[in-house]
């Protein structure tokens, strides 16, 4: 099995402008968040990328893609009908192939020389099944993520056999039903914003949309059914995801990227300078 296609969703009303934001990459080059996500995808061996966007956004996305524009095609989601509907829009693009899926408002910083998406694709190709990337997530951040639980896969490092999936659980529900042995208290396996799916997930999404009574099905609703259809794994990657859509999310992502690159010492010096001026100002009062 080879993963050569990817889908990036960026059509949510509160998400669609985030991939257009400007940052500086680890090499000190100005790039948009979209460029960084696409580079992450291409580094995993992906050759074709479909981006789901809102109507009227294509020109802005084409401009934001820069030199990566040739790798992309665009599909519009005419109305904000939810995550499931957005992915279904790419069904003809996906066809009968496995695909990497990323969200446009997350950036990823690997703690190794292997990009996060490449780590995930390697696991999926090895086990030939759907795999979701996860990260140990504090209970205070549960309102932003789907959460999974399941036993550790024997003789495998940071791989789990998924048994349960719940979208944005409350801390109480997570404590009752989603505890994963080995994680610190108050931490759960939250989605990383990155998955490799077998094409069957499209059938599950379509079924959910047809059966819904006005509610907007989520991706978590579909993947919650995957364990009953076959193997579905969670991989705790060596890296960190940064949600641009939360408070100070863009700032945290930029700091993490900068501190992982060539300008690390400069950034640390500037941070110390800012903090020292802050302390001096407080002492002078």
CORJORA-V801045 format. One record per backbone hydrogen bond with DSSP energy under -1.0 kcal/mol. NH is the residue of the N-H (numbers start at 1). CO is the residue of the C=O. E is the energy in kcal/mol with one decimal. If there is no record, write none. Layout:
NH	CO	E
NH	CO	E
This chain:
6	48	-1.9
7	100	-2.8
8	50	-2.8
9	102	-1.8
10	52	-2.1
15	12	-2.4
16	12	-2.1
18	15	-1.3
20	17	-1.0
21	18	-1.8
23	31	-3.5
25	29	-2.9
28	25	-2.1
31	23	-2.7
33	21	-2.1
34	19	-2.6
36	32	-1.9
37	33	-2.3
38	34	-2.7
39	35	-2.6
40	36	-2.0
41	37	-1.9
42	38	-2.9
43	39	-2.1
44	41	-1.2
45	42	-2.0
46	41	-1.3
47	4	-2.0
48	4	-2.0
49	71	-1.6
50	6	-2.6
51	73	-2.6
52	8	-2.8
53	75	-2.4
57	54	-1.9
61	57	-2.2
62	58	-2.9
63	59	-2.1
64	60	-2.2
65	61	-1.7
68	65	-2.2
69	66	-1.5
71	68	-1.8
72	69	-1.9
73	49	-1.8
75	51	-2.4
77	53	-2.5
81	79	-2.3
84	217	-1.6
86	82	-1.9
87	83	-2.1
88	84	-2.2
89	85	-1.4
90	87	-1.9
91	88	-2.1
94	90	-2.7
95	91	-2.8
97	94	-1.6
99	197	-2.3
100	5	-2.7
101	195	-3.5
102	7	-2.3
103	193	-1.4
104	9	-3.0
106	103	-1.3
107	242	-2.1
109	240	-2.5
111	238	-2.0
119	115	-2.1
120	116	-2.1
121	117	-2.7
122	118	-2.3
123	119	-1.5
124	120	-2.3
125	121	-2.7
126	122	-1.6
127	123	-2.4
128	124	-2.1
131	196	-2.4
132	233	-2.5
133	194	-2.5
134	235	-2.3
135	190	-2.3
137	188	-3.2
139	186	-1.8
141	138	-1.9
142	139	-1.1
144	141	-1.9
145	142	-1.3
147	166	-2.8
148	189	-2.6
149	164	-1.6
153	159	-3.1
156	153	-1.7
160	234	-2.6
161	151	-2.6
162	232	-2.2
163	149	-2.9
164	149	-1.9
166	147	-2.6
168	145	-1.2
174	170	-2.7
175	171	-2.3
176	172	-1.6
177	173	-2.4
178	174	-2.6
183	180	-1.8
187	184	-1.8
188	137	-2.1
190	135	-2.3
190	188	-1.3
191	146	-3.1
192	133	-2.3
195	101	-2.5
196	131	-2.9
197	99	-2.7
201	198	-1.9
202	199	-1.7
204	200	-1.6
205	201	-2.2
206	202	-2.5
207	203	-2.3
208	204	-2.1
209	205	-2.2
210	206	-2.3
211	207	-1.9
212	208	-1.1
222	218	-1.1
223	219	-2.8
224	220	-1.7
225	222	-1.7
229	226	-2.1
233	130	-2.2
234	160	-2.4
235	132	-2.3
236	158	-2.7
237	235	-1.1
239	237	-1.4
240	109	-2.2
242	107	-2.8
244	105	-2.9
246	243	-1.2
249	246	-2.7
252	248	-2.7
253	249	-2.3
254	250	-2.4
255	251	-2.5
256	252	-2.4
257	253	-2.6
258	254	-2.8
259	255	-2.7
261	258	-1.4
262	26	-2.3
264	261	-1.2
267	263	-2.6
268	264	-2.5
269	265	-2.3
270	266	-2.4
271	267	-2.5
272	268	-2.4
273	269	-2.2
274	270	-2.4
275	271	-2.5
276	272	-2.6
277	273	-2.1
278	274	-1.8
279	275	-2.5
280	276	-2.7
281	277	-2.1
282	278	-1.8
283	279	-2.4
284	280	-1.6
